[in-house]
Amino acid sequence: RLFSLGNSFYLKTYWDIINKSDISNLSPDGTVEHDFLVYRSYITLSSYQILVINEIDSSASTTLQAVKLLVFYLIGDKVGFFGTQIEFGWTCF
């Protein structure tokens, strides 16, 4: 079911993703991928500030936290960008 959304993302038909984003019964990983595609579509269409910042909270997955950081970066909010802490769950050596 997510294949059509991913395909639309790579074809740059972002409004199709937003309009077809009502998919139910997804696994937790599928939900993260779905939300990622929808939020990235909003970001690409430059209609993201309030939606993405308000909907992605600190309990969201690392993938969605990265999307939120992208919004902070794009709007130039250094306080939000540097004040956001992400727990990656892995260590880099």
HTML snippet that shows the backbone in 3Dmol.js (N, CA, C, O; Angstrom):
<script src="https://3Dmol.org/build/3Dmol-min.js"></script>
<div id="view" style="width:600px;height:400px;position:relative"></div>
<script>
const pdb = `
ATOM      1  N   ARG A   1       0.813  -1.201   0.000  1.00  0.00           N
ATOM      2  CA  ARG A   1       0.000   0.000   0.000  1.00  0.00           C
ATOM      3  C   ARG A   1       0.849   1.254   0.000  1.00  0.00           C
ATOM      4  O   ARG A   1       0.455   2.282  -0.552  1.00  0.00           O
ATOM      5  N   LEU A   2       2.006   1.168   0.616  1.00  0.00           N
ATOM      6  CA  LEU A   2       2.877   2.335   0.649  1.00  0.00           C
ATOM      7  C   LEU A   2       3.664   2.513  -0.643  1.00  0.00           C
ATOM      8  O   LEU A   2       4.273   3.557  -0.875  1.00  0.00           O
ATOM      9  N   PHE A   3       3.642   1.486  -1.475  1.00  0.00           N
ATOM     10  CA  PHE A   3       4.389   1.573  -2.729  1.00  0.00           C
ATOM     11  C   PHE A   3       3.906   2.745  -3.574  1.00  0.00           C
ATOM     12  O   PHE A   3       4.720   3.467  -4.149  1.00  0.00           O
ATOM     13  N   SER A   4       2.599   2.942  -3.656  1.00  0.00           N
ATOM     14  CA  SER A   4       2.081   4.039  -4.477  1.00  0.00           C
ATOM     15  C   SER A   4       2.479   5.403  -3.916  1.00  0.00           C
ATOM     16  O   SER A   4       2.733   6.333  -4.682  1.00  0.00           O
ATOM     17  N   LEU A   5       2.538   5.533  -2.584  1.00  0.00           N
ATOM     18  CA  LEU A   5       2.985   6.795  -1.995  1.00  0.00           C
ATOM     19  C   LEU A   5       4.471   7.029  -2.275  1.00  0.00           C
ATOM     20  O   LEU A   5       4.872   8.133  -2.645  1.00  0.00           O
ATOM     21  N   GLY A   6       5.271   5.999  -2.101  1.00  0.00           N
ATOM     22  CA  GLY A   6       6.704   6.121  -2.385  1.00  0.00           C
ATOM     23  C   GLY A   6       6.960   6.423  -3.847  1.00  0.00           C
ATOM     24  O   GLY A   6       7.837   7.218  -4.183  1.00  0.00           O
ATOM     25  N   ASN A   7       6.195   5.789  -4.709  1.00  0.00           N
ATOM     26  CA  ASN A   7       6.327   6.028  -6.139  1.00  0.00           C
ATOM     27  C   ASN A   7       5.951   7.475  -6.473  1.00  0.00           C
ATOM     28  O   ASN A   7       6.627   8.127  -7.268  1.00  0.00           O
ATOM     29  N   SER A   8       4.889   7.963  -5.873  1.00  0.00           N
ATOM     30  CA  SER A   8       4.472   9.354  -6.099  1.00  0.00           C
ATOM     31  C   SER A   8       5.531  10.326  -5.602  1.00  0.00           C
ATOM     32  O   SER A   8       5.756  11.368  -6.217  1.00  0.00           O
ATOM     33  N   PHE A   9       6.182   9.992  -4.495  1.00  0.00           N
ATOM     34  CA  PHE A   9       7.234  10.862  -3.962  1.00  0.00           C
ATOM     35  C   PHE A   9       8.383  10.971  -4.950  1.00  0.00           C
ATOM     36  O   PHE A   9       8.876  12.069  -5.210  1.00  0.00           O
ATOM     37  N   TYR A  10       8.811   9.854  -5.496  1.00  0.00           N
ATOM     38  CA  TYR A  10       9.928   9.880  -6.430  1.00  0.00           C
ATOM     39  C   TYR A  10       9.535  10.481  -7.775  1.00  0.00           C
ATOM     40  O   TYR A  10      10.396  10.964  -8.510  1.00  0.00           O
ATOM     41  N   LEU A  11       8.253  10.457  -8.102  1.00  0.00           N
ATOM     42  CA  LEU A  11       7.765  11.107  -9.321  1.00  0.00           C
ATOM     43  C   LEU A  11       7.446  12.585  -9.093  1.00  0.00           C
ATOM     44  O   LEU A  11       7.056  13.296 -10.019  1.00  0.00           O
ATOM     45  N   LYS A  12       7.616  13.034  -7.854  1.00  0.00           N
ATOM     46  CA  LYS A  12       7.408  14.429  -7.453  1.00  0.00           C
ATOM     47  C   LYS A  12       5.957  14.886  -7.618  1.00  0.00           C
ATOM     48  O   LYS A  12       5.696  16.041  -7.954  1.00  0.00           O
ATOM     49  N   THR A  13       5.035  13.983  -7.383  1.00  0.00           N
ATOM     50  CA  THR A  13       3.612  14.348  -7.375  1.00  0.00           C
ATOM     51  C   THR A  13       3.160  14.416  -5.921  1.00  0.00           C
ATOM     52  O   THR A  13       2.445  13.545  -5.425  1.00  0.00           O
ATOM     53  N   TYR A  14       3.600  15.477  -5.256  1.00  0.00           N
ATOM     54  CA  TYR A  14       3.440  15.601  -3.810  1.00  0.00           C
ATOM     55  C   TYR A  14       1.986  15.772  -3.382  1.00  0.00           C
ATOM     56  O   TYR A  14       1.592  15.275  -2.327  1.00  0.00           O
ATOM     57  N   TRP A  15       1.189  16.464  -4.182  1.00  0.00           N
ATOM     58  CA  TRP A  15      -0.226  16.613  -3.820  1.00  0.00           C
ATOM     59  C   TRP A  15      -0.938  15.270  -3.859  1.00  0.00           C
ATOM     60  O   TRP A  15      -1.874  15.051  -3.090  1.00  0.00           O
ATOM     61  N   ASP A  16      -0.516  14.366  -4.736  1.00  0.00           N
ATOM     62  CA  ASP A  16      -1.094  13.015  -4.753  1.00  0.00           C
ATOM     63  C   ASP A  16      -0.830  12.296  -3.441  1.00  0.00           C
ATOM     64  O   ASP A  16      -1.704  11.601  -2.924  1.00  0.00           O
ATOM     65  N   ILE A  17       0.364  12.458  -2.905  1.00  0.00           N
ATOM     66  CA  ILE A  17       0.703  11.818  -1.632  1.00  0.00           C
ATOM     67  C   ILE A  17      -0.195  12.342  -0.524  1.00  0.00           C
ATOM     68  O   ILE A  17      -0.741  11.569   0.263  1.00  0.00           O
ATOM     69  N   ILE A  18      -0.344  13.650  -0.469  1.00  0.00           N
ATOM     70  CA  ILE A  18      -1.168  14.258   0.580  1.00  0.00           C
ATOM     71  C   ILE A  18      -2.633  13.852   0.422  1.00  0.00           C
ATOM     72  O   ILE A  18      -3.305  13.556   1.410  1.00  0.00           O
ATOM     73  N   ASN A  19      -3.123  13.836  -0.800  1.00  0.00           N
ATOM     74  CA  ASN A  19      -4.527  13.490  -1.043  1.00  0.00           C
ATOM     75  C   ASN A  19      -4.820  12.007  -0.832  1.00  0.00           C
ATOM     76  O   ASN A  19      -5.941  11.650  -0.469  1.00  0.00           O
ATOM     77  N   LYS A  20      -3.836  11.141  -1.053  1.00  0.00           N
ATOM     78  CA  LYS A  20      -4.026   9.700  -0.914  1.00  0.00           C
ATOM     79  C   LYS A  20      -3.445   9.161   0.392  1.00  0.00           C
ATOM     80  O   LYS A  20      -3.204   7.960   0.513  1.00  0.00           O
ATOM     81  N   SER A  21      -3.223  10.016   1.345  1.00  0.00           N
ATOM     82  CA  SER A  21      -2.493   9.600   2.543  1.00  0.00           C
ATOM     83  C   SER A  21      -3.347   8.918   3.600  1.00  0.00           C
ATOM     84  O   SER A  21      -2.834   8.575   4.666  1.00  0.00           O
ATOM     85  N   ASP A  22      -4.610   8.715   3.344  1.00  0.00           N
ATOM     86  CA  ASP A  22      -5.492   8.080   4.327  1.00  0.00           C
ATOM     87  C   ASP A  22      -5.432   6.560   4.169  1.00  0.00           C
ATOM     88  O   ASP A  22      -6.290   5.953   3.527  1.00  0.00           O
ATOM     89  N   ILE A  23      -4.404   5.961   4.766  1.00  0.00           N
ATOM     90  CA  ILE A  23      -4.206   4.508   4.696  1.00  0.00           C
ATOM     91  C   ILE A  23      -4.314   3.972   6.118  1.00  0.00           C
ATOM     92  O   ILE A  23      -3.672   4.488   7.033  1.00  0.00           O
ATOM     93  N   SER A  24      -5.118   2.949   6.298  1.00  0.00           N
ATOM     94  CA  SER A  24      -5.298   2.386   7.639  1.00  0.00           C
ATOM     95  C   SER A  24      -4.629   1.014   7.740  1.00  0.00           C
ATOM     96  O   SER A  24      -4.192   0.442   6.742  1.00  0.00           O
ATOM     97  N   ASN A  25      -4.563   0.510   8.959  1.00  0.00           N
ATOM     98  CA  ASN A  25      -4.028  -0.824   9.262  1.00  0.00           C
ATOM     99  C   ASN A  25      -2.576  -0.987   8.832  1.00  0.00           C
ATOM    100  O   ASN A  25      -2.220  -1.991   8.215  1.00  0.00           O
ATOM    101  N   LEU A  26      -1.745  -0.018   9.149  1.00  0.00           N
ATOM    102  CA  LEU A  26      -0.326  -0.125   8.837  1.00  0.00           C
ATOM    103  C   LEU A  26       0.434  -0.630  10.051  1.00  0.00           C
ATOM    104  O   LEU A  26       0.024  -0.409  11.191  1.00  0.00           O
ATOM    105  N   SER A  27       1.538  -1.304   9.799  1.00  0.00           N
ATOM    106  CA  SER A  27       2.426  -1.721  10.884  1.00  0.00           C
ATOM    107  C   SER A  27       3.099  -0.476  11.454  1.00  0.00           C
ATOM    108  O   SER A  27       3.042   0.589  10.838  1.00  0.00           O
ATOM    109  N   PRO A  28       3.732  -0.590  12.617  1.00  0.00           N
ATOM    110  CA  PRO A  28       4.440   0.585  13.168  1.00  0.00           C
ATOM    111  C   PRO A  28       5.500   1.131  12.207  1.00  0.00           C
ATOM    112  O   PRO A  28       5.629   2.347  12.064  1.00  0.00           O
ATOM    113  N   ASP A  29       6.255   0.255  11.551  1.00  0.00           N
ATOM    114  CA  ASP A  29       7.250   0.719  10.585  1.00  0.00           C
ATOM    115  C   ASP A  29       6.581   1.346   9.364  1.00  0.00           C
ATOM    116  O   ASP A  29       7.077   2.327   8.809  1.00  0.00           O
ATOM    117  N   GLY A  30       5.468   0.780   8.957  1.00  0.00           N
ATOM    118  CA  GLY A  30       4.721   1.341   7.840  1.00  0.00           C
ATOM    119  C   GLY A  30       4.160   2.707   8.164  1.00  0.00           C
ATOM    120  O   GLY A  30       4.110   3.582   7.299  1.00  0.00           O
ATOM    121  N   THR A  31       3.738   2.900   9.401  1.00  0.00           N
ATOM    122  CA  THR A  31       3.218   4.199   9.828  1.00  0.00           C
ATOM    123  C   THR A  31       4.315   5.255   9.791  1.00  0.00           C
ATOM    124  O   THR A  31       4.069   6.385   9.370  1.00  0.00           O
ATOM    125  N   VAL A  32       5.518   4.902  10.224  1.00  0.00           N
ATOM    126  CA  VAL A  32       6.640   5.840  10.187  1.00  0.00           C
ATOM    127  C   VAL A  32       6.955   6.210   8.733  1.00  0.00           C
ATOM    128  O   VAL A  32       7.149   7.385   8.420  1.00  0.00           O
ATOM    129  N   GLU A  33       7.006   5.219   7.855  1.00  0.00           N
ATOM    130  CA  GLU A  33       7.286   5.495   6.442  1.00  0.00           C
ATOM    131  C   GLU A  33       6.193   6.368   5.831  1.00  0.00           C
ATOM    132  O   GLU A  33       6.482   7.297   5.078  1.00  0.00           O
ATOM    133  N   HIS A  34       4.946   6.068   6.156  1.00  0.00           N
ATOM    134  CA  HIS A  34       3.810   6.853   5.660  1.00  0.00           C
ATOM    135  C   HIS A  34       3.922   8.304   6.114  1.00  0.00           C
ATOM    136  O   HIS A  34       3.808   9.225   5.304  1.00  0.00           O
ATOM    137  N   ASP A  35       4.146   8.505   7.418  1.00  0.00           N
ATOM    138  CA  ASP A  35       4.250   9.854   7.955  1.00  0.00           C
ATOM    139  C   ASP A  35       5.443  10.593   7.351  1.00  0.00           C
ATOM    140  O   ASP A  35       5.354  11.783   7.050  1.00  0.00           O
ATOM    141  N   PHE A  36       6.545   9.892   7.177  1.00  0.00           N
ATOM    142  CA  PHE A  36       7.726  10.487   6.563  1.00  0.00           C
ATOM    143  C   PHE A  36       7.397  11.028   5.174  1.00  0.00           C
ATOM    144  O   PHE A  36       7.737  12.167   4.853  1.00  0.00           O
ATOM    145  N   LEU A  37       6.744  10.224   4.359  1.00  0.00           N
ATOM    146  CA  LEU A  37       6.417  10.650   2.996  1.00  0.00           C
ATOM    147  C   LEU A  37       5.453  11.829   2.985  1.00  0.00           C
ATOM    148  O   LEU A  37       5.602  12.751   2.184  1.00  0.00           O
ATOM    149  N   VAL A  38       4.467  11.798   3.872  1.00  0.00           N
ATOM    150  CA  VAL A  38       3.490  12.892   3.927  1.00  0.00           C
ATOM    151  C   VAL A  38       4.156  14.183   4.394  1.00  0.00           C
ATOM    152  O   VAL A  38       3.971  15.231   3.775  1.00  0.00           O
ATOM    153  N   TYR A  39       4.927  14.121   5.477  1.00  0.00           N
ATOM    154  CA  TYR A  39       5.588  15.327   5.985  1.00  0.00           C
ATOM    155  C   TYR A  39       6.609  15.869   4.997  1.00  0.00           C
ATOM    156  O   TYR A  39       6.708  17.084   4.825  1.00  0.00           O
ATOM    157  N   ARG A  40       7.361  15.007   4.350  1.00  0.00           N
ATOM    158  CA  ARG A  40       8.329  15.458   3.340  1.00  0.00           C
ATOM    159  C   ARG A  40       7.617  16.108   2.165  1.00  0.00           C
ATOM    160  O   ARG A  40       8.149  17.036   1.557  1.00  0.00           O
ATOM    161  N   SER A  41       6.431  15.635   1.842  1.00  0.00           N
ATOM    162  CA  SER A  41       5.655  16.265   0.771  1.00  0.00           C
ATOM    163  C   SER A  41       5.244  17.672   1.164  1.00  0.00           C
ATOM    164  O   SER A  41       5.345  18.604   0.365  1.00  0.00           O
ATOM    165  N   TYR A  42       4.779  17.824   2.403  1.00  0.00           N
ATOM    166  CA  TYR A  42       4.433  19.161   2.886  1.00  0.00           C
ATOM    167  C   TYR A  42       5.654  20.083   2.869  1.00  0.00           C
ATOM    168  O   TYR A  42       5.544  21.249   2.489  1.00  0.00           O
ATOM    169  N   ILE A  43       6.799  19.575   3.271  1.00  0.00           N
ATOM    170  CA  ILE A  43       8.023  20.377   3.275  1.00  0.00           C
ATOM    171  C   ILE A  43       8.388  20.801   1.859  1.00  0.00           C
ATOM    172  O   ILE A  43       8.737  21.959   1.630  1.00  0.00           O
ATOM    173  N   THR A  44       8.311  19.893   0.926  1.00  0.00           N
ATOM    174  CA  THR A  44       8.648  20.203  -0.457  1.00  0.00           C
ATOM    175  C   THR A  44       7.714  21.251  -1.042  1.00  0.00           C
ATOM    176  O   THR A  44       8.128  22.062  -1.870  1.00  0.00           O
ATOM    177  N   LEU A  45       6.460  21.237  -0.615  1.00  0.00           N
ATOM    178  CA  LEU A  45       5.487  22.215  -1.101  1.00  0.00           C
ATOM    179  C   LEU A  45       5.507  23.511  -0.288  1.00  0.00           C
ATOM    180  O   LEU A  45       4.687  24.400  -0.515  1.00  0.00           O
ATOM    181  N   SER A  46       6.432  23.617   0.647  1.00  0.00           N
ATOM    182  CA  SER A  46       6.611  24.806   1.495  1.00  0.00           C
ATOM    183  C   SER A  46       5.390  25.147   2.336  1.00  0.00           C
ATOM    184  O   SER A  46       5.130  26.319   2.608  1.00  0.00           O
ATOM    185  N   SER A  47       4.650  24.145   2.745  1.00  0.00           N
ATOM    186  CA  SER A  47       3.505  24.378   3.639  1.00  0.00           C
ATOM    187  C   SER A  47       3.649  23.490   4.866  1.00  0.00           C
ATOM    188  O   SER A  47       2.817  22.623   5.132  1.00  0.00           O
ATOM    189  N   TYR A  48       4.713  23.725   5.598  1.00  0.00           N
ATOM    190  CA  TYR A  48       5.123  22.769   6.613  1.00  0.00           C
ATOM    191  C   TYR A  48       5.256  23.315   8.018  1.00  0.00           C
ATOM    192  O   TYR A  48       5.153  22.542   8.971  1.00  0.00           O
ATOM    193  N   GLN A  49       5.474  24.577   8.194  1.00  0.00           N
ATOM    194  CA  GLN A  49       5.950  25.072   9.474  1.00  0.00           C
ATOM    195  C   GLN A  49       5.102  24.638  10.659  1.00  0.00           C
ATOM    196  O   GLN A  49       5.604  23.963  11.559  1.00  0.00           O
ATOM    197  N   ILE A  50       3.851  25.003  10.677  1.00  0.00           N
ATOM    198  CA  ILE A  50       3.009  24.704  11.836  1.00  0.00           C
ATOM    199  C   ILE A  50       2.665  23.221  11.885  1.00  0.00           C
ATOM    200  O   ILE A  50       2.718  22.612  12.953  1.00  0.00           O
ATOM    201  N   LEU A  51       2.320  22.642  10.764  1.00  0.00           N
ATOM    202  CA  LEU A  51       1.887  21.246  10.719  1.00  0.00           C
ATOM    203  C   LEU A  51       2.960  20.303  11.249  1.00  0.00           C
ATOM    204  O   LEU A  51       2.710  19.542  12.184  1.00  0.00           O
ATOM    205  N   VAL A  52       4.129  20.347  10.671  1.00  0.00           N
ATOM    206  CA  VAL A  52       5.183  19.395  11.028  1.00  0.00           C
ATOM    207  C   VAL A  52       5.688  19.640  12.441  1.00  0.00           C
ATOM    208  O   VAL A  52       5.867  18.687  13.198  1.00  0.00           O
ATOM    209  N   ILE A  53       5.919  20.880  12.810  1.00  0.00           N
ATOM    210  CA  ILE A  53       6.447  21.181  14.142  1.00  0.00           C
ATOM    211  C   ILE A  53       5.461  20.774  15.235  1.00  0.00           C
ATOM    212  O   ILE A  53       5.867  20.246  16.271  1.00  0.00           O
ATOM    213  N   ASN A  54       4.186  21.013  15.013  1.00  0.00           N
ATOM    214  CA  ASN A  54       3.190  20.686  16.036  1.00  0.00           C
ATOM    215  C   ASN A  54       2.860  19.204  16.106  1.00  0.00           C
ATOM    216  O   ASN A  54       2.561  18.696  17.187  1.00  0.00           O
ATOM    217  N   GLU A  55       2.905  18.501  14.991  1.00  0.00           N
ATOM    218  CA  GLU A  55       2.488  17.098  14.987  1.00  0.00           C
ATOM    219  C   GLU A  55       3.583  16.125  15.386  1.00  0.00           C
ATOM    220  O   GLU A  55       3.281  15.037  15.876  1.00  0.00           O
ATOM    221  N   ILE A  56       4.828  16.481  15.194  1.00  0.00           N
ATOM    222  CA  ILE A  56       5.929  15.578  15.556  1.00  0.00           C
ATOM    223  C   ILE A  56       6.413  15.965  16.949  1.00  0.00           C
ATOM    224  O   ILE A  56       7.000  17.031  17.136  1.00  0.00           O
ATOM    225  N   ASP A  57       6.163  15.095  17.925  1.00  0.00           N
ATOM    226  CA  ASP A  57       6.585  15.397  19.290  1.00  0.00           C
ATOM    227  C   ASP A  57       7.836  14.597  19.643  1.00  0.00           C
ATOM    228  O   ASP A  57       8.372  13.865  18.811  1.00  0.00           O
ATOM    229  N   SER A  58       8.284  14.739  20.859  1.00  0.00           N
ATOM    230  CA  SER A  58       9.544  14.118  21.276  1.00  0.00           C
ATOM    231  C   SER A  58       9.476  12.598  21.357  1.00  0.00           C
ATOM    232  O   SER A  58      10.517  11.945  21.418  1.00  0.00           O
ATOM    233  N   SER A  59       8.290  12.023  21.357  1.00  0.00           N
ATOM    234  CA  SER A  59       8.175  10.570  21.410  1.00  0.00           C
ATOM    235  C   SER A  59       8.148   9.938  20.023  1.00  0.00           C
ATOM    236  O   SER A  59       8.057   8.716  19.909  1.00  0.00           O
ATOM    237  N   ALA A  60       8.225  10.738  18.974  1.00  0.00           N
ATOM    238  CA  ALA A  60       8.191  10.217  17.607  1.00  0.00           C
ATOM    239  C   ALA A  60       9.498   9.498  17.280  1.00  0.00           C
ATOM    240  O   ALA A  60      10.494   9.642  17.989  1.00  0.00           O
ATOM    241  N   SER A  61       9.478   8.734  16.212  1.00  0.00           N
ATOM    242  CA  SER A  61      10.660   7.968  15.809  1.00  0.00           C
ATOM    243  C   SER A  61      11.792   8.899  15.384  1.00  0.00           C
ATOM    244  O   SER A  61      11.579  10.087  15.140  1.00  0.00           O
ATOM    245  N   THR A  62      12.982   8.348  15.303  1.00  0.00           N
ATOM    246  CA  THR A  62      14.159   9.104  14.892  1.00  0.00           C
ATOM    247  C   THR A  62      13.984   9.667  13.487  1.00  0.00           C
ATOM    248  O   THR A  62      14.412  10.786  13.204  1.00  0.00           O
ATOM    249  N   THR A  63      13.363   8.903  12.620  1.00  0.00           N
ATOM    250  CA  THR A  63      13.123   9.351  11.249  1.00  0.00           C
ATOM    251  C   THR A  63      12.285  10.619  11.235  1.00  0.00           C
ATOM    252  O   THR A  63      12.606  11.569  10.520  1.00  0.00           O
ATOM    253  N   LEU A  64      11.219  10.641  12.013  1.00  0.00           N
ATOM    254  CA  LEU A  64      10.346  11.812  12.043  1.00  0.00           C
ATOM    255  C   LEU A  64      10.999  12.974  12.786  1.00  0.00           C
ATOM    256  O   LEU A  64      10.752  14.133  12.453  1.00  0.00           O
ATOM    257  N   GLN A  65      11.829  12.682  13.788  1.00  0.00           N
ATOM    258  CA  GLN A  65      12.568  13.745  14.468  1.00  0.00           C
ATOM    259  C   GLN A  65      13.517  14.436  13.486  1.00  0.00           C
ATOM    260  O   GLN A  65      13.702  15.652  13.548  1.00  0.00           O
ATOM    261  N   ALA A  66      14.113  13.663  12.583  1.00  0.00           N
ATOM    262  CA  ALA A  66      14.997  14.248  11.570  1.00  0.00           C
ATOM    263  C   ALA A  66      14.215  15.153  10.623  1.00  0.00           C
ATOM    264  O   ALA A  66      14.723  16.190  10.197  1.00  0.00           O
ATOM    265  N   VAL A  67      12.991  14.772  10.293  1.00  0.00           N
ATOM    266  CA  VAL A  67      12.144  15.618   9.452  1.00  0.00           C
ATOM    267  C   VAL A  67      11.838  16.932  10.175  1.00  0.00           C
ATOM    268  O   VAL A  67      11.849  18.000   9.563  1.00  0.00           O
ATOM    269  N   LYS A  68      11.567  16.849  11.463  1.00  0.00           N
ATOM    270  CA  LYS A  68      11.300  18.057  12.246  1.00  0.00           C
ATOM    271  C   LYS A  68      12.534  18.954  12.294  1.00  0.00           C
ATOM    272  O   LYS A  68      12.409  20.175  12.195  1.00  0.00           O
ATOM    273  N   LEU A  69      13.712  18.377  12.441  1.00  0.00           N
ATOM    274  CA  LEU A  69      14.945  19.162  12.418  1.00  0.00           C
ATOM    275  C   LEU A  69      15.141  19.841  11.072  1.00  0.00           C
ATOM    276  O   LEU A  69      15.636  20.966  11.010  1.00  0.00           O
ATOM    277  N   LEU A  70      14.759  19.167   9.998  1.00  0.00           N
ATOM    278  CA  LEU A  70      14.847  19.770   8.670  1.00  0.00           C
ATOM    279  C   LEU A  70      13.982  21.029   8.592  1.00  0.00           C
ATOM    280  O   LEU A  70      14.396  22.034   8.014  1.00  0.00           O
ATOM    281  N   VAL A  71      12.789  20.973   9.171  1.00  0.00           N
ATOM    282  CA  VAL A  71      11.910  22.151   9.183  1.00  0.00           C
ATOM    283  C   VAL A  71      12.543  23.285   9.983  1.00  0.00           C
ATOM    284  O   VAL A  71      12.544  24.431   9.534  1.00  0.00           O
ATOM    285  N   PHE A  72      13.079  22.979  11.160  1.00  0.00           N
ATOM    286  CA  PHE A  72      13.752  24.015  11.944  1.00  0.00           C
ATOM    287  C   PHE A  72      14.893  24.647  11.147  1.00  0.00           C
ATOM    288  O   PHE A  72      15.086  25.863  11.177  1.00  0.00           O
ATOM    289  N   TYR A  73      15.634  23.818  10.445  1.00  0.00           N
ATOM    290  CA  TYR A  73      16.740  24.326   9.621  1.00  0.00           C
ATOM    291  C   TYR A  73      16.223  25.216   8.501  1.00  0.00           C
ATOM    292  O   TYR A  73      16.777  26.288   8.256  1.00  0.00           O
ATOM    293  N   LEU A  74      15.174  24.785   7.824  1.00  0.00           N
ATOM    294  CA  LEU A  74      14.643  25.547   6.693  1.00  0.00           C
ATOM    295  C   LEU A  74      14.061  26.895   7.100  1.00  0.00           C
ATOM    296  O   LEU A  74      14.149  27.862   6.344  1.00  0.00           O
ATOM    297  N   ILE A  75      13.466  26.964   8.290  1.00  0.00           N
ATOM    298  CA  ILE A  75      12.896  28.241   8.717  1.00  0.00           C
ATOM    299  C   ILE A  75      13.914  29.098   9.466  1.00  0.00           C
ATOM    300  O   ILE A  75      13.623  30.237   9.832  1.00  0.00           O
ATOM    301  N   GLY A  76      15.099  28.552   9.691  1.00  0.00           N
ATOM    302  CA  GLY A  76      16.154  29.323  10.338  1.00  0.00           C
ATOM    303  C   GLY A  76      15.994  29.437  11.839  1.00  0.00           C
ATOM    304  O   GLY A  76      16.499  30.382  12.444  1.00  0.00           O
ATOM    305  N   ASP A  77      15.304  28.494  12.446  1.00  0.00           N
ATOM    306  CA  ASP A  77      15.080  28.515  13.897  1.00  0.00           C
ATOM    307  C   ASP A  77      16.228  27.788  14.586  1.00  0.00           C
ATOM    308  O   ASP A  77      16.168  26.579  14.810  1.00  0.00           O
ATOM    309  N   LYS A  78      17.266  28.537  14.917  1.00  0.00           N
ATOM    310  CA  LYS A  78      18.436  27.925  15.547  1.00  0.00           C
ATOM    311  C   LYS A  78      18.125  27.418  16.949  1.00  0.00           C
ATOM    312  O   LYS A  78      18.710  26.429  17.389  1.00  0.00           O
ATOM    313  N   VAL A  79      17.218  28.076  17.654  1.00  0.00           N
ATOM    314  CA  VAL A  79      16.860  27.636  18.997  1.00  0.00           C
ATOM    315  C   VAL A  79      16.175  26.274  18.931  1.00  0.00           C
ATOM    316  O   VAL A  79      16.531  25.369  19.685  1.00  0.00           O
ATOM    317  N   GLY A  80      15.210  26.118  18.049  1.00  0.00           N
ATOM    318  CA  GLY A  80      14.534  24.834  17.906  1.00  0.00           C
ATOM    319  C   GLY A  80      15.445  23.762  17.365  1.00  0.00           C
ATOM    320  O   GLY A  80      15.368  22.602  17.771  1.00  0.00           O
ATOM    321  N   PHE A  81      16.320  24.154  16.434  1.00  0.00           N
ATOM    322  CA  PHE A  81      17.232  23.193  15.815  1.00  0.00           C
ATOM    323  C   PHE A  81      18.231  22.657  16.826  1.00  0.00           C
ATOM    324  O   PHE A  81      18.425  21.446  16.934  1.00  0.00           O
ATOM    325  N   PHE A  82      18.859  23.553  17.561  1.00  0.00           N
ATOM    326  CA  PHE A  82      19.876  23.109  18.508  1.00  0.00           C
ATOM    327  C   PHE A  82      19.280  22.656  19.831  1.00  0.00           C
ATOM    328  O   PHE A  82      19.955  21.985  20.612  1.00  0.00           O
ATOM    329  N   GLY A  83      18.043  23.005  20.095  1.00  0.00           N
ATOM    330  CA  GLY A  83      17.407  22.605  21.342  1.00  0.00           C
ATOM    331  C   GLY A  83      16.723  21.257  21.276  1.00  0.00           C
ATOM    332  O   GLY A  83      16.199  20.778  22.281  1.00  0.00           O
ATOM    333  N   THR A  84      16.721  20.636  20.101  1.00  0.00           N
ATOM    334  CA  THR A  84      16.074  19.348  19.930  1.00  0.00           C
ATOM    335  C   THR A  84      17.084  18.245  20.177  1.00  0.00           C
ATOM    336  O   THR A  84      18.168  18.235  19.595  1.00  0.00           O
ATOM    337  N   GLN A  85      16.720  17.328  21.038  1.00  0.00           N
ATOM    338  CA  GLN A  85      17.602  16.210  21.353  1.00  0.00           C
ATOM    339  C   GLN A  85      17.001  14.946  20.759  1.00  0.00           C
ATOM    340  O   GLN A  85      15.821  14.652  20.954  1.00  0.00           O
ATOM    341  N   ILE A  86      17.819  14.210  20.038  1.00  0.00           N
ATOM    342  CA  ILE A  86      17.370  12.965  19.421  1.00  0.00           C
ATOM    343  C   ILE A  86      18.184  11.825  20.008  1.00  0.00           C
ATOM    344  O   ILE A  86      19.409  11.906  20.102  1.00  0.00           O
ATOM    345  N   GLU A  87      17.507  10.785  20.393  1.00  0.00           N
ATOM    346  CA  GLU A  87      18.168   9.580  20.890  1.00  0.00           C
ATOM    347  C   GLU A  87      18.240   8.590  19.733  1.00  0.00           C
ATOM    348  O   GLU A  87      17.224   8.031  19.321  1.00  0.00           O
ATOM    349  N   PHE A  88      19.449   8.375  19.208  1.00  0.00           N
ATOM    350  CA  PHE A  88      19.603   7.537  18.025  1.00  0.00           C
ATOM    351  C   PHE A  88      19.582   6.047  18.332  1.00  0.00           C
ATOM    352  O   PHE A  88      19.206   5.257  17.466  1.00  0.00           O
ATOM    353  N   GLY A  89      19.964   5.647  19.500  1.00  0.00           N
ATOM    354  CA  GLY A  89      19.932   4.228  19.832  1.00  0.00           C
ATOM    355  C   GLY A  89      21.153   3.469  19.351  1.00  0.00           C
ATOM    356  O   GLY A  89      21.202   2.246  19.485  1.00  0.00           O
ATOM    357  N   TRP A  90      22.140   4.156  18.794  1.00  0.00           N
ATOM    358  CA  TRP A  90      23.367   3.510  18.380  1.00  0.00           C
ATOM    359  C   TRP A  90      24.536   4.448  18.651  1.00  0.00           C
ATOM    360  O   TRP A  90      24.350   5.654  18.815  1.00  0.00           O
ATOM    361  N   THR A  91      25.720   3.897  18.694  1.00  0.00           N
ATOM    362  CA  THR A  91      26.907   4.669  19.013  1.00  0.00           C
ATOM    363  C   THR A  91      27.821   4.711  17.804  1.00  0.00           C
ATOM    364  O   THR A  91      28.012   3.700  17.129  1.00  0.00           O
ATOM    365  N   CYS A  92      28.381   5.865  17.531  1.00  0.00           N
ATOM    366  CA  CYS A  92      29.311   6.021  16.430  1.00  0.00           C
ATOM    367  C   CYS A  92      30.722   6.065  16.993  1.00  0.00           C
ATOM    368  O   CYS A  92      31.005   6.842  17.906  1.00  0.00           O
ATOM    369  N   PHE A  93      31.596   5.246  16.462  1.00  0.00           N
ATOM    370  CA  PHE A  93      32.987   5.196  16.940  1.00  0.00           C
ATOM    371  C   PHE A  93      33.913   5.939  16.027  1.00  0.00           C
ATOM    372  O   PHE A  93      35.116   5.997  16.281  1.00  0.00           O
TER     373      PHE A  93
END
`;
const viewer = $3Dmol.createViewer("view");
viewer.addModel(pdb, "pdb");
viewer.setStyle({}, {cartoon: {color: "spectrum"}});
viewer.zoomTo();
viewer.render();
</script>
